[in-house]
């Protein structure tokens, strides 16, 4: 292991079964507890939480404070539980990557979490993932919605400033570039500091990264509400280059605020979710810029506004939008019925917030993009706010299969995947919910999987199964039986 303290960069290598305790140079910080309540890497698994009254940042609520009883009975409908891998507790995100073709093809499921990165082979039996390699970062945070370059076999791990016991003021944030060309030996080939670090996302075929969040540091501009997006050039992944000036500024009615995560749709539009709503950008090609009112070339570091804006606060419990998805073009049949609702005219959005009482926690939101293609979301101000029209919302509170409020307070919506118009959506202690969104005005639950003591962060369709990243249980594997 080599450690470059002068540049605050590090180089790690982890074998299949080696356990290398690694701390990056300096202090680091990831989606941690609030400052003053710092934790070590051996702390109990936690769920994400945020106080949106003051919203200091993307912070975790200690699972030990949850009122959920460990003896609370589980519930399931429309799915069959076929497997569990308990080892990767505090799992945050999954990435599925294929190697080879034909009979020699292998599929590796990469799991990120507080432990770093683990590689599981699911080729022989997708119900029983087999650990084959790891890259160990005990105390790492956070790796939400981890991104991968499938062509070059690279995984990008975003380092939140609250990783390794840090905080948003003094912690180091950045990106680990991990070569996974050999799943048995994930190897770090680069690390670069970035002013943001909660999530990092690929744009332009993973030649560039957009990194955002969490809450701002005290040394950042006083009028910011959170960290926007910084762009990193990874065309040469061994020598990442970070652009000085951030983008997605002024996202909250003209105020620069917390840009949480990016999802790129099948048309190449990069959607930035965070406090102040969801806005989409073109990152390549020559297009009309509705804000500058002229044609120009879009780039990852100087994107062109496309559509989007704030979500109507009258229909949600906060202005913090966590992630989003737009079904468009070749994926148009994955979301609301395009014959009725148009091709790419609807955003599916997670609002993540925790308030007193399960009924007031974050919702699934479906919003129309109509009327937002003229730059309205970039000209919005407190005096003249622009908001997308909400078509429908869905709350897990009081639904079939849900714990009552007396037994849990961790009920917010979180990450989701979608297949044939049905979301597989994480709801922390309320498990994974399967929600039909083909009619966005009437999203409806058709199945659910809520095991005892659930703490679900994300769910993924893969093959004929759904893989669930659970902070307490590790990885659950379920087979849908609903139609």
C-alpha positions in Angstrom: 0.0 0.0 0.0 1.3 3.5 -0.9 0.1 6.6 0.9 0.7 10.0 -0.6 0.2 12.4 2.2 1.5 15.5 0.4 -1.3 15.3 -2.2 -3.8 13.7 0.2 -4.2 10.9 -2.3 -4.1 7.2 -1.6 -3.6 4.0 -3.4 -5.1 0.8 -2.2 -5.3 -2.8 -3.3 -7.5 -5.5 -1.8 -7.4 -9.3 -2.5 -10.3 -11.7 -2.5 -10.0 -12.6 1.2 -7.5 -10.0 2.6 -8.8 -7.6 5.2 -6.9 -4.4 4.9 -7.8 -1.8 7.3 -7.4 1.4 5.4 -7.9 5.0 6.3 -7.3 7.6 3.5 -4.9 10.4 4.1 -6.4 13.1 6.4 -9.9 12.8 7.8 -12.8 11.9 5.7 -16.6 12.1 6.1 -19.7 10.6 4.6 -23.5 10.6 5.1 -22.8 10.4 8.9 -24.5 11.6 12.0 -24.9 15.2 12.7 -21.7 17.0 13.8 -21.1 16.4 17.5 -22.5 12.9 17.3 -19.7 11.2 15.4 -19.4 7.5 15.1 -16.7 5.0 14.5 -16.7 2.3 11.8 -17.9 -0.3 14.3 -21.1 1.6 15.1 -24.5 0.1 14.6 -26.0 0.2 11.1 -27.8 3.4 10.4 -30.5 4.6 8.1 -30.3 7.9 6.3 -32.3 10.7 7.8 -32.6 14.4 7.4 -34.1 17.2 9.4 -35.6 19.3 6.7 -36.7 22.0 9.1 -33.1 23.1 9.2 -31.7 20.5 6.8 -28.1 20.6 8.0 -27.3 17.9 5.4 -27.9 14.4 4.3 -27.5 12.8 7.7 -28.3 9.4 9.2 -30.7 8.7 11.9 -29.2 6.1 14.3 -31.1 2.8 13.9 -30.7 2.3 17.6 -33.1 5.2 18.1 -35.8 3.8 15.9 -38.9 2.7 17.8 -39.2 -0.4 15.5 -39.2 -3.6 17.5 -36.8 -6.3 16.6 -39.7 -8.7 17.2 -42.0 -6.9 14.8 -43.5 -9.6 12.5 -42.6 -9.4 8.8 -45.0 -9.3 5.9 -44.9 -10.2 2.2 -47.2 -10.5 -0.7 -46.6 -11.2 -4.4 -43.0 -12.2 -4.0 -41.1 -15.3 -2.8 -38.0 -14.9 -0.6 -35.4 -17.1 -2.1 -32.1 -16.0 -0.6 -30.2 -13.8 1.8 -26.5 -12.9 2.2 -26.1 -11.5 5.7 -22.4 -10.6 5.4 -22.7 -7.2 3.7 -24.7 -5.5 6.4 -24.8 -1.7 6.0 -25.2 -2.3 2.3 -26.0 0.9 0.4 -26.0 0.2 -3.3 -25.6 -2.6 -5.9 -24.0 -2.7 -9.4 -24.4 -5.7 -11.7 -21.5 -6.2 -14.2 -21.1 -8.9 -16.9 -17.8 -10.5 -18.0 -17.4 -12.6 -21.1 -20.0 -14.0 -23.4 -21.9 -17.1 -24.1 -21.3 -20.1 -21.8 -18.3 -18.4 -20.3 -20.3 -15.3 -19.2 -20.0 -14.3 -15.6 -22.2 -11.8 -13.7 -20.8 -10.1 -10.7 -22.9 -8.2 -8.2 -20.9 -5.4 -6.6 -22.1 -4.2 -3.2 -21.1 -0.9 -1.6 -21.5 0.1 2.0 -19.8 1.2 5.1 -17.3 -1.6 4.5 -16.2 -0.4 1.1 -16.8 -2.7 -1.9 -17.6 -6.4 -2.1 -17.8 -8.6 -5.3 -20.3 -11.5 -5.4 -20.6 -14.0 -8.3 -24.2 -14.7 -9.1 -23.5 -16.7 -12.3 -24.0 -20.3 -10.9 -27.0 -19.5 -8.7 -28.5 -16.0 -8.6 -30.2 -16.9 -5.4 -26.9 -17.6 -3.6 -24.3 -14.9 -4.4 -20.8 -16.1 -3.7 -18.2 -13.7 -2.4 -15.1 -13.6 -4.7 -13.4 -10.3 -3.9 -13.4 -7.1 -1.9 -11.9 -3.6 -1.6 -12.0 -2.8 2.1 -12.6 0.7 3.4 -13.9 0.3 7.0 -15.8 3.4 8.0 -16.4 4.5 4.4 -19.4 6.6 3.6 -21.3 6.4 1.4 -21.6 5.0 -2.1 -25.3 5.7 -2.6 -26.3 4.9 -6.2 -22.8 3.7 -7.0 -21.9 4.2 -10.7 -19.8 2.0 -12.9 -18.2 2.2 -16.4 -19.2 -1.2 -17.7 -17.0 -0.9 -20.8 -13.8 -0.1 -19.0 -14.7 -2.2 -15.9 -14.3 0.7 -13.4 -16.4 1.5 -10.3 -16.4 5.0 -8.9 -16.9 5.3 -5.1 -17.9 8.7 -3.9 -16.4 9.7 -0.6 -18.7 11.9 1.5 -16.9 14.3 3.9 -18.4 12.5 6.8 -16.6 9.2 6.0 -14.2 7.7 8.6 -15.6 9.8 11.4 -15.6 13.2 9.7 -18.0 16.1 9.4 -19.1 18.5 6.7 -16.8 21.3 7.8 -13.4 19.5 8.2 -13.8 16.2 6.3 -12.3 15.3 3.0 -14.5 14.4 0.1 -13.5 12.9 -3.2 -13.7 9.9 -5.6 -12.0 6.5 -5.5 -11.5 5.0 -9.0 -11.6 1.2 -8.7 -10.4 -1.1 -11.4 -12.7 -4.2 -11.4 -11.4 -5.9 -14.5 -10.5 -8.8 -12.2 -13.4 -9.2 -9.8 -11.2 -11.2 -7.4 -8.9 -8.2 -7.0 -10.6 -4.8 -7.1 -7.8 -2.3 -7.2 -7.7 1.4 -6.7 -6.0 3.1 -9.6 -6.7 6.7 -8.6 -8.2 9.0 -6.0 -9.0 12.7 -6.3 -10.3 15.3 -3.9 -13.6 17.0 -5.0 -15.4 19.7 -3.0 -18.5 17.5 -3.0 -18.7 13.8 -2.4 -22.1 12.4 -1.3 -22.9 10.8 -4.7 -21.0 10.6 -8.0 -22.6 9.8 -11.3 -21.5 9.1 -14.8 -22.4 11.4 -17.7 -21.4 11.1 -21.4 -20.8 7.4 -21.3 -18.8 7.6 -18.1 -16.1 9.9 -19.5 -17.2 12.5 -17.0 -18.5 12.4 -13.4 -20.9 14.7 -11.7 -20.5 14.7 -7.9 -22.8 16.5 -5.5 -23.7 16.9 -1.8 -23.9 16.8 1.1 -24.6 20.0 3.2 -22.2 22.8 2.6 -19.0 23.3 4.7 -18.6 26.5 6.8 -15.9 27.7 4.3 -18.3 27.6 1.4 -20.3 30.7 0.4 -22.6 31.9 3.1 -25.7 32.1 0.8 -25.4 28.5 -0.2 -27.8 26.0 1.3 -25.8 22.9 0.2 -23.2 21.7 -2.2 -23.9 21.8 -6.0 -22.3 19.6 -8.6 -18.6 19.4 -9.5 -17.5 17.9 -12.8 -14.5 15.5 -13.1 -12.9 14.5 -16.4 -12.2 10.7 -16.2 -11.4 10.1 -19.9 -8.0 9.0 -18.4 -9.3 7.3 -15.2 -5.8 7.2 -13.7 -5.5 11.0 -13.9 -8.9 12.5 -12.9 -9.2 16.2 -13.5 -11.7 18.2 -11.5 -13.2 21.4 -13.0 -12.9 24.4 -10.7 -16.4 25.9 -11.1 -19.5 24.0 -10.0 -22.7 23.5 -12.0 -26.4 23.1 -11.1 -26.1 26.3 -9.1 -29.2 28.4 -8.2 -31.3 25.3 -8.1 -33.6 26.3 -5.2 -35.5 29.4 -6.5 -32.3 31.0 -7.4 -30.3 29.9 -4.4 -27.4 27.4 -4.8 -28.4 24.4 -2.7 -27.9 20.7 -2.1 -27.6 18.7 -5.4 -28.1 15.2 -4.2 -27.9 12.7 -7.1 -28.0 12.4 -10.9 -29.8 10.0 -13.1 -29.2 9.9 -16.9 -32.2 8.8 -19.0 -32.1 6.8 -22.2 -32.2 10.1 -24.2 -29.0 11.2 -22.5 -30.6 13.9 -20.3 -28.9 14.2 -16.9 -31.5 14.8 -14.2 -30.2 16.5 -11.0 -32.3 15.9 -7.9 -31.9 17.8 -4.6 -33.3 20.6 -2.5 -35.4 22.7 -4.8 -36.7 19.9 -7.1 -35.4 18.1 -10.2 -33.8 19.7 -13.3 -32.6 18.1 -16.5 -29.6 19.0 -18.6 -28.2 18.3 -22.0 -24.5 17.4 -21.8 -23.6 17.0 -25.5 -24.6 18.2 -28.9 -25.7 21.6 -30.2 -29.1 22.8 -28.9 -31.1 25.8 -28.0 -30.4 27.2 -24.5 -33.7 28.5 -23.2 -32.0 30.4 -20.4 -29.3 32.1 -22.5 -31.7 32.2 -25.5 -29.3 31.1 -28.1 -27.9 27.9 -29.7 -24.7 26.6 -28.3 -22.8 23.3 -27.7 -23.6 21.5 -24.5 -20.7 19.9 -22.5 -20.6 18.1 -19.1 -19.0 21.2 -17.6 -21.3 23.7 -19.3 -24.6 21.8 -19.8 -27.7 23.3 -21.4 -30.9 23.4 -19.4 -33.6 21.1 -20.7 -36.6 20.9 -18.4 -37.8 20.4 -14.8 -38.1 22.5 -11.7 -39.4 22.6 -8.2 -42.0 20.1 -6.9 -45.2 21.6 -5.6 -44.7 21.8 -1.8 -48.5 21.6 -1.3 -48.3 18.0 -2.4 -45.1 16.9 -0.5 -43.6 17.3 3.0 -40.4 19.0 1.9 -38.6 20.5 -1.1 -35.8 17.8 -1.0 -36.0 15.5 -3.9 -33.6 12.5 -3.6 -33.5 10.8 -7.0 -35.6 10.6 -10.1 -36.3 8.6 -13.3 -37.8 9.5 -16.7 -39.0 6.8 -19.0 -38.3 8.0 -22.6 -37.5 6.7 -26.0 -36.4 3.0 -25.8 -37.4 2.9 -22.1 -40.8 4.7 -22.6 -42.8 1.5 -21.7 -41.1 1.3 -18.3 -43.0 4.1 -16.8 -46.4 5.8 -17.1 -48.4 4.6 -20.2 -46.8 6.7 -23.0 -50.0 6.4 -25.1 -51.8 8.5 -22.6 -49.2 10.4 -20.7 -46.7 11.1 -23.5 -43.2 9.9 -24.3 -40.9 11.2 -21.5 -43.4 13.7 -20.2 -43.5 12.4 -16.6 -40.8 12.3 -13.8 -40.9 9.6 -11.2 -39.3 11.2 -8.1 -38.3 10.1 -4.5 -38.9 12.7 -1.9 -36.8 11.7 1.1 -37.6 13.3 4.5 -38.1 12.2 8.0 -40.7 14.0 10.2 -42.4 13.1 13.4 -44.8 10.3 12.5 -44.6 7.9 9.6 -47.4 9.5 7.8 -45.3 12.7 7.3 -42.2 11.0 5.8 -41.0 11.2 2.2 -43.3 10.2 -0.6 -43.1 8.7 -4.1 -44.0 11.7 -6.4 -45.0 11.6 -10.0 -44.8 15.0 -11.8 -45.5 16.3 -15.3 -42.7 18.0 -17.2 -45.2 20.0 -19.4 -44.6 23.7 -19.3 -41.0 23.4 -18.1 -39.1 23.2 -21.3 -38.5 27.0 -21.6 -36.0 27.4 -18.7 -38.7 28.1 -16.1 -37.0 26.0 -13.5 -33.9 28.2 -13.9 -35.7 31.5 -13.6 -37.8 30.6 -10.6 -37.5 32.9 -7.6 -39.3 33.1 -4.2 -41.3 36.0 -5.5 -42.2 34.2 -8.8 -41.8 30.5 -8.1 -42.2 27.9 -10.8 -43.4 24.4 -9.9 -44.0 21.2 -11.8 -47.6 19.9 -11.7 -47.8 16.9 -9.4 -49.9 14.1 -11.0 -49.9 11.7 -8.0 -48.1 10.7 -4.8 -47.9 7.5 -2.7 -47.1 7.1 1.0 -46.2 3.8 2.6 -47.9 4.9 5.8 -51.1 2.9 6.5 -50.7 0.7 3.5 -51.2 -3.1 3.5 -48.1 -4.8 4.9 -46.9 -1.6 6.8 -45.8 -1.4 10.4 -48.0 1.0 12.4 -46.4 4.3 13.5 -46.1 3.0 17.1 -43.5 0.6 15.9 -41.4 2.6 13.4 -40.5 6.2 12.4 -38.2 5.3 9.4 -40.8 5.4 6.6 -39.4 7.6 4.0 -39.2 6.6 0.3 -35.6 6.0 -1.0 -34.1 4.5 -4.2 -36.1 2.5 -6.7 -35.8 0.5 -9.8 -38.5 0.1 -12.5 -39.6 -2.6 -14.8 -42.7 -2.7 -17.0 -44.2 0.2 -15.2 -43.7 -1.3 -11.7 -41.3 0.2 -9.2 -39.3 -1.8 -6.7 -38.9 0.9 -4.1 -37.1 1.0 -0.8 -38.9 2.4 2.2 -36.3 1.8 5.0 -38.1 -0.1 7.9 -41.2 -0.5 5.8 -39.3 -2.8 3.4 -39.6 -3.0 -0.4 -42.8 -2.0 -2.1 -43.8 -2.9 -5.7 -45.9 0.0 -7.0 -47.7 0.2 -10.4 -47.1 3.7 -11.8 -48.6 3.2 -15.3 -51.3 5.6 -14.3 -49.3 8.4 -12.6 -52.5 9.8 -11.0 -53.2 6.6 -9.2 -50.0 4.7 -8.2 -51.0 1.5 -6.4 -49.1 -1.2 -4.5 -49.3 -4.6 -6.0 -46.8 -6.5 -3.8 -44.4 -6.0 -0.9 -41.6 -7.6 1.1 -41.1 -6.3 4.6 -39.0 -8.7 6.7 -38.4 -8.4 10.4 -36.1 -5.5 11.3 -35.8 -4.2 7.7 -33.7 -1.2 6.9 -33.9 -1.1 3.1 -31.9 1.4 1.1 -32.3 0.2 -2.5 -33.9 -2.5 -4.6 -32.9 -3.7 -8.1 -34.5 -5.9 -10.8 -32.0 -8.3 -12.3 -32.9 -11.3 -14.3 -36.0 -12.9 -12.8 -35.2 -11.6 -9.3 -35.1 -8.5 -7.2 -32.0 -7.8 -5.1 -32.5 -5.7 -2.0 -29.7 -3.8 -0.2 -30.6 -3.7 3.5 -28.5 -2.0 6.2 -29.5 -4.6 8.8 -29.9 -7.8 6.8 -27.3 -7.5 4.0 -28.7 -8.6 0.6 -32.1 -10.2 0.3 -33.1 -12.0 -3.0 -36.8 -12.2 -3.9 -38.6 -13.6 -6.9 -41.7 -11.7 -8.0 -44.8 -13.8 -8.4 -47.2 -10.9 -9.1 -48.5 -10.2 -12.6 
